[in-house]
Amino acid sequence: MTKLDKIRCDWCGTDPLYVKYHDEEWGKPVHDDHKMFEFLILESFQAGLSWITILRKRENFRKAFDNFDAEKIAQYDEAKVEELLQDAGIIRNRQKINAAIKNAQAYLNLKKEMSFCDYWWGWMKGEALKNCPKTMQDIPAKTELSDAIAKDLKKRGFSFVGSTTVYAHMQAAGLVNDHITNCFRYDEV
């Protein structure tokens, strides 16, 4: 079976970038704070857009946002916001840019208590939820757990982290396995 012959989740289609992301990243458990933070920031920019749009701009986001260095992002001022609003390589949305700054500040505050990964994995009791979706229609957009996490994140000062964004983050970071059961990645993650 070649790389293209493998059975995958329908959402990744045949776009090589999407296929690579599906095959190598999506649903793979994340245990690195920096990567977990990057995923959350990218998910917040994705709100209302397709994920492929974000993937195509990810390298531009990394450059524009100092490789997702939370210490630097937390210090961005209005001049930096204006600079980002002129950057055609990213999503130029003032609310989302301001949310990234606010989220970097909230992330740094949370890290005074625990690691960012410990925060997320604590909700999971250290183990990824393994759903058994047979089709894409079996996969929810949000759950009671993502509702609770979104509420807690907002209480901690995060923004643009509604339940749907949180659930998408949980899927991407491997906190929940929502690969369809006949996808070759289902058992791998």
C-alpha positions as CSV (number, residue, x, y, z in Angstrom):
1,M,0.0,0.0,0.0
2,T,1.5,3.4,-1.0
3,K,1.2,6.6,1.0
4,L,-1.7,7.7,-1.1
5,D,-3.5,4.3,-0.9
6,K,-3.7,4.3,2.9
7,I,-7.1,4.9,4.4
8,R,-7.3,8.3,6.1
9,C,-9.8,10.5,7.8
10,D,-11.9,12.2,5.0
11,W,-11.1,15.7,6.2
12,C,-7.5,15.7,4.9
13,G,-8.4,15.0,1.3
14,T,-5.4,14.7,-1.0
15,D,-3.7,18.0,-0.5
16,P,-0.1,17.0,0.3
17,L,0.3,19.5,3.1
18,Y,-3.0,18.3,4.7
19,V,-2.0,14.6,4.2
20,K,1.4,15.2,5.8
21,Y,-0.2,17.0,8.8
22,H,-2.8,14.2,9.2
23,D,-0.2,11.5,8.9
24,E,2.5,13.0,11.1
25,E,0.9,15.5,13.6
26,W,-2.8,15.4,14.1
27,G,-3.8,13.3,17.0
28,K,-0.2,12.6,18.1
29,P,0.0,13.3,21.9
30,V,1.9,16.5,22.6
31,H,4.0,16.7,25.8
32,D,6.0,19.8,25.0
33,D,4.7,23.1,26.4
34,H,6.0,25.2,23.5
35,K,4.3,23.0,20.9
36,M,1.1,22.9,22.9
37,F,1.1,26.7,23.1
38,E,1.7,27.0,19.4
39,F,-1.2,24.7,18.6
40,L,-3.5,26.7,20.8
41,I,-2.5,30.0,19.2
42,L,-3.0,28.5,15.7
43,E,-6.4,27.0,16.7
44,S,-7.5,30.4,17.9
45,F,-6.5,32.0,14.6
46,Q,-8.4,29.2,12.8
47,A,-11.8,30.2,14.3
48,G,-14.1,30.7,11.4
49,L,-11.6,29.5,8.8
50,S,-10.5,26.2,7.4
51,W,-7.5,24.5,9.0
52,I,-5.7,24.2,5.6
53,T,-5.6,28.0,5.5
54,I,-3.7,28.0,8.8
55,L,-1.4,25.2,7.7
56,R,-0.5,27.1,4.6
57,K,0.4,30.1,6.7
58,R,2.0,28.3,9.7
59,E,5.6,29.1,8.7
60,N,4.6,32.8,8.3
61,F,3.0,32.7,11.7
62,R,6.1,31.3,13.2
63,K,8.2,34.1,11.8
64,A,5.7,36.8,12.6
65,F,5.1,35.6,16.2
66,D,8.8,35.1,17.1
67,N,8.5,31.3,16.8
68,F,5.7,31.4,19.3
69,D,7.9,32.6,22.1
70,A,5.3,33.4,24.8
71,E,7.7,35.7,26.7
72,K,8.1,37.9,23.5
73,I,4.5,37.7,22.5
74,A,3.3,38.8,25.9
75,Q,5.3,42.0,25.5
76,Y,3.9,43.0,22.1
77,D,2.8,46.6,22.0
78,E,0.5,48.5,19.7
79,A,3.3,49.1,17.2
80,K,3.8,45.4,16.9
81,V,0.1,44.8,16.5
82,E,0.1,47.3,13.6
83,E,3.1,45.6,12.1
84,L,1.3,42.2,12.3
85,L,-1.9,43.7,10.7
86,Q,0.3,44.6,7.7
87,D,1.7,41.1,7.3
88,A,-0.1,39.3,4.4
89,G,1.5,36.0,5.4
90,I,-0.8,35.6,8.5
91,I,-4.5,36.1,9.4
92,R,-4.7,39.9,9.8
93,N,-7.4,40.1,12.4
94,R,-6.9,42.6,15.2
95,Q,-9.0,40.6,17.7
96,K,-7.2,37.4,17.1
97,I,-3.8,39.1,17.3
98,N,-4.8,40.8,20.6
99,A,-6.0,37.4,21.8
100,A,-2.6,35.8,21.0
101,I,-1.0,38.5,23.2
102,K,-3.5,38.0,26.0
103,N,-3.1,34.2,25.6
104,A,0.7,34.5,25.9
105,Q,0.3,36.4,29.1
106,A,-2.3,33.9,30.5
107,Y,0.0,31.0,29.5
108,L,2.9,32.5,31.4
109,N,0.7,33.0,34.4
110,L,-0.6,29.4,34.3
111,K,3.0,28.2,34.0
112,K,3.7,29.7,37.4
113,E,1.4,26.9,38.7
114,M,2.2,24.0,36.4
115,S,3.4,23.2,32.9
116,F,1.0,23.9,30.1
117,C,1.0,20.2,29.2
118,D,0.2,19.2,32.8
119,Y,-2.7,21.5,32.7
120,W,-4.2,19.9,29.5
121,W,-3.3,16.3,30.4
122,G,-4.6,16.8,34.0
123,W,-8.1,17.2,32.4
124,M,-7.5,13.9,30.7
125,K,-6.2,12.2,33.9
126,G,-3.0,11.7,32.0
127,E,-4.5,9.5,29.2
128,A,-5.9,10.4,25.8
129,L,-9.6,9.7,25.2
130,K,-9.9,7.1,22.5
131,N,-13.1,7.6,20.7
132,C,-14.3,5.1,18.1
133,P,-15.7,7.2,15.3
134,K,-16.6,5.1,12.3
135,T,-17.4,8.2,10.1
136,M,-16.7,11.9,10.2
137,Q,-20.3,12.4,11.3
138,D,-19.5,10.5,14.5
139,I,-17.0,13.2,15.6
140,P,-18.4,16.0,17.7
141,A,-17.5,19.6,17.3
142,K,-17.4,20.0,21.1
143,T,-18.1,18.1,24.3
144,E,-19.0,18.7,27.9
145,L,-15.3,18.4,28.7
146,S,-14.3,21.0,26.1
147,D,-17.0,23.2,27.5
148,A,-15.5,22.9,31.0
149,I,-11.9,23.5,29.7
150,A,-13.0,26.5,27.7
151,K,-14.7,28.0,30.7
152,D,-11.7,27.4,32.9
153,L,-9.3,28.9,30.3
154,K,-11.4,32.0,30.1
155,K,-11.4,32.3,33.9
156,R,-7.6,32.1,33.7
157,G,-7.5,35.0,31.2
158,F,-7.4,33.2,27.8
159,S,-9.5,34.4,24.9
160,F,-10.7,33.1,21.6
161,V,-10.9,29.7,23.3
162,G,-14.5,28.7,22.9
163,S,-15.5,25.0,23.3
164,T,-15.2,24.2,19.6
165,T,-11.7,25.7,19.5
166,V,-10.7,23.8,22.6
167,Y,-12.0,20.5,21.2
168,A,-10.1,21.1,17.9
169,H,-7.0,21.7,20.0
170,M,-7.6,18.5,22.0
171,Q,-7.8,16.6,18.7
172,A,-4.7,18.2,17.2
173,A,-2.7,17.7,20.4
174,G,-3.6,14.1,20.8
175,L,-5.7,14.6,24.0
176,V,-8.5,12.8,22.2
177,N,-8.1,10.3,19.3
178,D,-10.7,11.2,16.8
179,H,-9.2,9.4,13.8
180,I,-11.9,7.3,12.2
181,T,-11.5,3.6,13.2
182,N,-10.5,2.4,9.7
183,C,-7.9,5.2,9.3
184,F,-4.3,3.8,9.5
185,R,-3.4,6.4,12.2
186,Y,-6.2,5.3,14.6
187,D,-4.2,2.6,16.2
188,E,-0.9,4.4,15.9
189,V,-1.9,7.3,18.2
